[in-house]
Structures are given as structure tokens and as C-alpha cells.
């Protein structure tokens, strides 16, 4: 049996992106040395931390 993780991840989310978005993501991966999963986790954390500002900005537009 494999090593038990402290915080196992069981959920998989997939999404479709354009070739341009994929290239952008690959550039971020090269610059940061992070995986796509790690980049997406950081993006979700950033969005959650800044949601109120993002929501106010979109209402003002």
C-alpha cells in the first residue's frame, strides 16, 4: 500500500482551454517551476482572497 498523505487530494476537475491559454499556462510553468495543479490552486487562493474587490470592480463596469 502507498504512503499515506496528510492532506490527500481525491477530487479531479478538468476544463477545456484554448491553445493560446495553454501556451500562457506553459509559460507560467516554465517561469515558476510549478505544476499546472499548483498554479491553479494558487489562482483559486488569489481569487478567493480578492473576490470582494473583483466583484466590486465588475459591478462598477
C-alpha positions in Angstrom: 0.0 0.0 0.0 1.2 3.5 -0.8 2.4 6.2 1.6 -0.5 7.9 3.4 -0.6 11.7 2.8 -1.5 14.2 5.4 -3.9 16.0 3.1 -4.9 13.6 0.3 -6.5 15.0 -2.8 -9.3 12.9 -4.2 -11.1 15.4 -6.4 -10.3 15.9 -10.1 -11.5 18.9 -12.0 -10.9 19.2 -15.7 -11.5 22.1 -18.0 -11.1 23.0 -21.7 -8.8 25.8 -22.6 -7.7 27.3 -25.9 -4.2 26.8 -27.5 -3.4 30.4 -26.5 -4.4 29.8 -22.9 -2.4 26.6 -22.8 0.7 28.4 -24.1 0.2 31.1 -21.5 0.0 28.4 -18.8 3.1 26.6 -20.1 5.0 29.9 -19.9 3.9 30.4 -16.3 5.0 26.8 -15.6 8.5 27.4 -17.1 8.9 30.7 -15.1 7.7 29.4 -11.8 8.7 25.7 -12.0 5.2 24.9 -10.7 2.8 22.2 -12.0 -0.5 23.1 -13.6 -2.3 21.9 -10.5 -0.2 24.1 -8.2 -0.7 27.1 -10.5 -4.5 26.5 -10.5 -4.5 26.1 -6.7 -2.7 29.5 -6.3 -5.1 31.1 -8.7 -8.1 29.9 -6.7 -6.5 31.1 -3.5 -5.8 34.5 -5.1 -9.4 34.7 -6.4 -10.9 33.8 -3.0 -8.7 36.3 -1.2 -9.6 39.1 -3.7 -13.2 38.2 -4.5 -14.8 41.2 -2.9 -12.6 43.6 -4.9 -13.2 41.7 -8.1 -16.9 41.7 -7.5 -17.0 45.5 -6.8 -14.9 46.1 -10.0 -17.3 44.1 -12.2 -20.4 45.9 -10.7 -18.8 49.3 -11.4 -18.2 48.4 -15.1 
